[in-house]
Structure formats: structure tokens, C-alpha cells
Amino acid sequence: MSADRFQLIAVRLLSGNFINRAVDPELFDYLEEPANIDGLNDFLGRVGLRALRTGNGETWFAALRRLDESNRNAAREAAAQAKRELRHWVSFLKLTMSALNEPAPVAGALLHAHRLNQAIHENLNLQETLRTLAQRLRSTADASLQKMLELVINWALREDQGLLELIDENKGIYRLTGKVDWVLDMILAFDEAKERETPTASQAFAQTGALFHASKDGA
């Protein structure tokens, strides 16, 4: 059983996925044992990676073990991609917080599409947030709020985004993934870099740990 969990965790992290306490309790508990995380890092270290936790301690992900000449360009490209996505992420999280009625997004929380739809229809600011995000995602100018919301949800479900996972298609229920915790760390890192007048996104990205995008490249 332990070997199965180790293999599943390794495959997930090497694929650029996340292990979250609420979403994957059994796998997360496995990583609570120091010997297990040491073994995982020994394995990941063979390909220049290590397992890191997000700032809130609730999510594990794979990051570069160290930045050097062999991976600096790849880390810089990943940082630039994250910076391009930042506005999308902020808008998406603003929308989800309105539906969840939470001060901050929580990985593992269930998102009901009809509640989100209702919150948007009742709030002009959220409608503008949705329109702006949908336009960035190449929505047509005459699309309805419902169509724009469907576009955004499908974008969040995409493998290269991985912000949502489908729980019940008929009822329109989704779950926020552990990537939400990582995104919040990225937002904080970029904000701190701005305050320090740090010139490059890669430096801010390295502070938190570059996510390993083995199979999740794309906009």
C-alpha cells in the first residue's frame, strides 16, 4: 500500500500536479511522515527536483531543487508564463470567492456553478470581472453572462490550468484544486517583488519554488 501511494504521489508531482490535504487526505498524510518525504525527495532529486509545500502548508508540489545554468532559462520561461497568467488567476479567484462567500479561496472547497452564476448576475462589479476575463480568454463580444461563465469554468478545468476538477457534471459542482494554494503564493511573490522593485519575474518565482511543468505547457 505504501509503495502504491509513493508511486502515485511521484507520478502526480512529476506531472505538475498537486497533493492537497483536503483533496487528497491519504496521500497528504503519507507525506506527513519525515521518512516518506525524504524518500520522495531522494527519488525526485534524480531529475533535479524536490517536493515543497505551499506557504499555508496545505499543498505539496514539485519544484526545481536549485537554480543553475542548466535550468535557469526554463525557470525564467516558467516565471514569465506565470506572470502572463496572473491577471487571469486573480480574476478567477475573485469570482470564486463571491460564490463561496469566503474571504479567500480554499483548496478543496466545492464550487456550485449555479451559485456563482447567481452571484455574478446580482453584482455589476463581478459582471465586469467576468467580461474582462472572458475577453482575455477570447470570448465573443456579444456572449451572454452564462456563456462567458461556461468559458471561464472550462478554462479553469483545462489540464494546463488545473484550478478546478469536476465533481458532478449534472449538478454543476466543481472542486478547487491544490493549485489554488500555489497560485496564492505566486500572487504574493510577485507583489513582494514589486514592493522591492525586483526587475524580473524569475526572481520572485524562485523565492516560492518553480513549479515543474513536465506536461502542462500552454497558455
N, C-alpha and C positions, 0 to 999 in steps of 0.2 A: 504493500500500500504506500509506504514511504517513497519507494522507488518510482511508483506511478506519479505521485504528487510532484516529486523532484523533476521528472521528465516533463510533466505538464507545465510547471512553472517555467522551466528553462525554455520550452518552445514558445510560450506566451511572451516572455520577456525578449527573446531573440527576434520575435516578430514585431516588436514595437508596441506590444500591448501592456496592460497594467494589472496588478494584483491589488485589489482594494478590500479593506476589512469588511465593508457592508455587502459588497457584490460577491466576493469570493472568500467567505469566512474560513473554510477549511484550509485553503491554500495560504491565506494570510497567517493563520495560526501556526502552520508549518514553519513559516519564515520567522516566527517569534522565537524559535529555538536558535541560540547563537551557533551551535554546531551545524545546523542546516543552512544558515545563511553563509557561514564560512565555506561549506562545501559548494554552495551555489556560486560564490564568488571565485573559488578556485576554478570551476568549470568555465564561467564567463570570462575569466582572465585570460584564457587561452586565445580568445578572439579580441582581446583588448577592452573588455567591458567589465562593469561591476554593477551590482544592484544597489540602488539608492532609494531612500524614502522621501516622499514629498514633505514640505515644511510642516504640515499638520500631523505627520506620522501615520497617515491612514492608507497610503498607497505606495506600492513598490513599482519601480520601473528600471530599465536597463540604461546605463549611461556609459560614456567613454571613461575608461579607467584614468587616463591622463591625456592632456592635450600636448601633442608634439608635432614635428614636421610631417609625420606620416598621415595625420588625420586633421590637421589644423584647417585645411581648405574645406573638408567635408563638414567640420563643425561650423565653420563660418557660413557655408551654404545653408545648413540646417537652421542656424540662427536667423539668417535673412528670411528664410521661408516662414519661420515662426513670427517674425516681425510683420511680414505681409499679412499673416492670418490674424494678427492681434485684434484689429478692429472688428473682424467677423466674430471672434470669440467673445469680445466684450458685449457686443450687441446680442448675441445668442444668450449669454448668461443673464443679461438684463431681462430678456423676455421670459426665461425660465423662472427667475426669481419672482416675477409677478404672478405666475401660475402657482408656484409652490408657496407663495406668501411667506418667504424666508428672507432674512437679511443678507444671506449669502448662499450660493448654490452648494448642495451637499451631494457628494458622490453616493450612489445607491438610492437616492430619492426617486420616487415614481413620478413621472410627468404624464398627466392626463391631457390629451390633445384638446378635448372639449373645454377644459378649464382654461387652458392657455388661450384658446380661441375667444372665449368669453371675456377674459381679462383684456385682450387686445381690443375687442370691439367696444369696451367700456372706457378705454383710456386713449386719448388722442396722442399722447407722447409715445405710447407703445406702438401705436399705428405707424407713427413716423419712423420709429426704430425699425419696425418690421419692413417698411417700404425701403428704407436705406439699405438694410442688409440684403433684401431680396434683389434690389437693383445691382448691388455688388456681385451677387450670385447670378446675374444676367436674367433676371425676371423681365417679362414684358411690361411696358408702362401701363397697360390697361388691365393688368391682372387684378383679380379680386383679393381681398384680405385672406380669404380661405386658400386660394391658390398660392399666394405668397407664403403662407404658413406651411403648406404642404411642401413647397420648395425648400424652405429652411429646415424642416424636420428631415427630409430626405438627404439634405446636405450633411446634417449632423450624424446621420446614420451611416454615411459613406465610410468605407474601410479606412481611407486616408485621413478621415476626421475622427471617427470613433468616439464621439461625445455622447451618443445615445445608443442604446440597444433596445430592440423590440421585445416587449413582454407579451402583449396581447393585441394582435392586429385588429380584430373585430371591435374591441373596445377602445382602440387608440391609446394604449398605455405603453409608455416607454420608461427606461431607467437611465439615469445619468451614470456614466462610467467613471472609473478612477482617473481617466484623463482630465476630468474637470479639476481635480486637485493639482495636477501638473500644470494645467493652464493658469490657474490662480497663482502658482509660483512664478510662471513666466511673466504674467502681468506685473507682479511685484518686482521681479528682477529688472524689467525694462523701466519701470517707474523709478527705481533706485538709481539705475544708470543715468536717467535723465537728470535727477537731482544732483548727481556727482558730475554731470556734464561729460559722461563717458562717451567717446566718439563712435564706438562700434557696438553693434548688437551682439557680436560674438562674445564679447567680454561679459556682458550681462547674462548671456545664455550659459556660459561656462560656470558662472557662480552657482547656478542651480543644478547643473549637470545636463549635458547634451543628450536628448532622447535619441536612442538608436533606431533610425528608420531603415530597417532591413528591407521591408516590403511595403512601406506606407508612403512612398514618394508620391507627390502630386499636389495640386492646388486645391 
